[in-house]
Amino acid sequence: MNIVGYLKNWVAQGKDEARAGWIVPLMITLLLGGGMYYWLLPALNIKSLFTWFFVLFLVFMYVVEAVVYAGICRKKAAVSIPLLILGIGVLALCAIGVFGSTRVFHAKAYSEILQVEMAETDVIPSVSESSSIALMDTASAQMLGDRRIGSLGQLVSQYNVDAYTQINYMDAPCKVAPLAYDGFFKWRKSNAKGIPGYVKVDPVDMSADYVSFSVPMKYVPSAWLGQNLERRIRFQYPALMFDYMHFEVDEEGNPWYVASIIDHKVGLFGGEAVTGAVIANPVNGDVKVYDVSDIPVWVDVVFPGDLICQQYNDYAQLAHGFLNSVFSQTDCRQVTTLSSEDDDGDVVYMNDYGYIAKDGDIFIYTGITSVNGDSSNIGFILANERTSKTLYIPCSGADEFSGMRSAEGEVQEKRYAASFPSLINVEGVLTYIMVLKDGSGLVKLYAAVNVEQYNNVVTAPTQAECIRQYRRLVSGGKANDSFARKTIVIDALQAIDIDGNTYLYVKDEEGNIYHARYVDVLGMLGRQAGETIVILTDGDVFVLPE
């Protein structure tokens, strides 16, 4: 027997087995990694922290598979040294990138991401723009939208209503939410038909409507496999980091999905900022990328409110360094913060803000207070969600939650709950205006609260009447100059109780109907049909001359 030839064969076989000990697990890892990439869609971008974790997980998975493979084959585990070095290197770079991008080392850079301009109170929409005040919160919009879809039996079983977006449509604020597939099997059953429409809620008159598309949407976030919109964007732009995807409609009623393009301005992973937008046509799947300066004017949300609030907190707390934001906290401020308990009973703090329709765009507004958590504001910010232009308006007064409690206290016997308010300018007076809802979420009253003197409160069954009464309040209880003097002949009078408040309705001989709170027109006691009286009127609301 040729001993030399036997030894050569034995050595070659050992090399093949050793090679198999790391090649086979590597091939399995690559196959599983490809499937995970298709499912998880990480951006192939060095600034994506999720992608770094994805690579680390693949390395960890390879090591485990190599050990398992060796155990199955009853061989010594063969782990590729270069891959181990790669894994250790990725872990080290990731740790350095995370730690080196923190606010501890880059406080000034974080504070300069959002640019804030000073402004006066006249930038807040005046009472003359009251028709554009969107007072409905998302929970109320969702309730109305669900009821509207619930009346359309053919849609309820196949679709859900997705998340709502506050937009400006045809120069009026509204909330829109597309239908969405209710899981994989519903998608398999309905994907040939697509998404047939969306829900539009008017936050001013509290109405909801279902709008059908002339051509259904095919590529949407709730779809699966190749019809999933995020997957379609990722395969066209593998390195693009995008987030905050939401639904909008343009001025012609065409559907679109808009996502913010994300970059990190501080280190590898810090200082999240929006640099543009991805706009996708969900009907044909076309995707376009825009810089911030080139975004179409019909797009309303590119800079999401939560990100703006976080950037403002960095601006207001880190300008004098990180240590100052933790210890002395000199000149440190923050946006209005809502505290609540999670499922584990832990207190969770979230930024809270309202919406204002102004100049064809949607703005968020929120109060600014000191970081010590008191119940007073030192000002407000008004931020454009399309351009991120942010204005700071100095104004001392009660914070939004104090205003809400004051409105609730005005009708405490009814136990109504106030929604997060909007902010308007009434005769130069900053004012919270909000809705009061009953236990089932139905809007029962409107309330206006003076920001600086939040014990000055007016409630009324309609938004217009609430504003009219509040204007009288801030003008010292006198009829506003916009009220016209008019002589009428009474044709009929009737007192009507609305939610515990008595209102007097007067019809004149010309068929015009006027109304007022009975307590405000006590001089009408004893008046009868056929009498001639003088009133001051603003539309269908009236008061008596003093």
Protein Blocks (a to p, Z undefined) as FASTA:
>chain_A
ZZklmmmmmmmmmmmmmmmmmmmmmmmmmmmmmmmmmmnopacdfklmklmmmmmmmmmm
mmmmmmmmmmmnopacdddfklmmmmmmmmmmmmmmmmmmpmklmmmmmmmmpccddddf
klpccfklmmmpcfbdfklmmmmmmmmmmmmmklmmmpccdddddddeehiacddddddd
ebjklmmmmmmnopabdcdddfklopacddddfbdcfbdfkbghjllmklmmmmmmmmbc
cehiacdddfkopacddddddddfehjlgoiacfbdcdddfknopacdddfklgcfklmb
lbdfklmmmmmmmmmmmmnojklmmmnopoiacddddddddfkopacdddddddddeehi
acdddddddfkopabdfbdcdddfklopacddddedddfklmmmmmmmmmmmnopacddd
ddddeehiacdddddddfkopafbdcdddfklmmbccddfbfklmmmmmmmmmnoopacf
klccdddddfbdcdddeehiacdddddfkopacdddfklmmmlgopaehiacddddehja
ccddZZ
